[in-house]
Amino acid sequence: MGTITRNFANNLTTSGLLKPTAFDNDSFNSVTTVPDGSVETGSMVFIKKLTASSSATLSFVDGTDGVVLDDTYKEYVFTFKDIHPETDTRNLRCYFSTDGGSTYGVTKTSTVFYSRHNEADTNTGLSYFASADQAQSTSPQNLTNGCGNDNDQSQAGFLRLYNPSSTTFVKHFMAETSTAHGEDYYYQLFVAGYCNTTSAITAVKFDMSSGNIDSGDICLYGIA
C-alpha cells in the first residue's frame, strides 16, 4: 500500500491536481468524463497582433501599445501567418533588444537546418544551413528561406522565446517555419539558439532581408 500511495502522490501537483503525465493511453480506455479542474493545464494568452501593410518592420516592445514581454510569463510565442514579401526570394528575420528597442544588436549563437522539396518532384534535400546560423553574431537571425512574392506565395511558422526577463541566464529561442520559395520549392526551417546576454530581452523586431513585409500578421502570446 505504501508503494501505491507514493506512486499516486508523485502524480499530483503541489495544489493537489493530477499532472498530465499521470495519464497514458491505457489509463484513458475506461474514462468517460474528467471533472473540470481535475487536470493541470497551461494556457496560451493572446497579447498583441501586428498586421503588415508594406511595413519595413514589425516590432514588439515591452510596455508599448499593450505589449507584455517581461516576467509575467516564462515563455512567449510569436506566430507568423501568411507573411508575404514585397521582394522576391527574401527571408523573414528577427532581432532582439535589451534596451526597449533603441538598439537591436544582441549577440546570438544558433543552428539552422532545413528540408526542401520542389513542385516538379525532381529535387529534395535535408541539410544543415551554414549560411543562416550565427556564431556570436549581432546580425539578424534568418527564420525562413527565400519566400517568393507571387500572389499566392507566403511563409508561416512560430518563434518561441524562453524566460526573456531573466538576468541570470542566456535567452533561448526556437523557431520552425514553412516557406513557399520563389523558385517553386517548399522549405521547412528549424532554427534554435540563444541570445548570449544576461540582460532582459525587452523587444523583438521582424523584417525581410530586403524590401518590406507586404502583408501578413504576427501575433504574440504568453504561455501561462
Secondary structure, DSSP 8 states (H G I E B T S, - for coil): -HHHHHHHHHTB-TTS-B-GGG--HHHHTT-----TTSB----EEEEEEEEEEEES-EEEETTSTT---STT-SEEEEEEEEEEESSSSB-EEEEEESSTTS-----EEEEEEEEEEETTSS-EEEEE-GGG-EEEE-S-EE-S--B--STT--EEEEEEEE-TT-SSS-EEEEEEEEEEBTTSEEEEEEEEEEE--SS---EEEEEESSS-EEEEEEEEEEE-
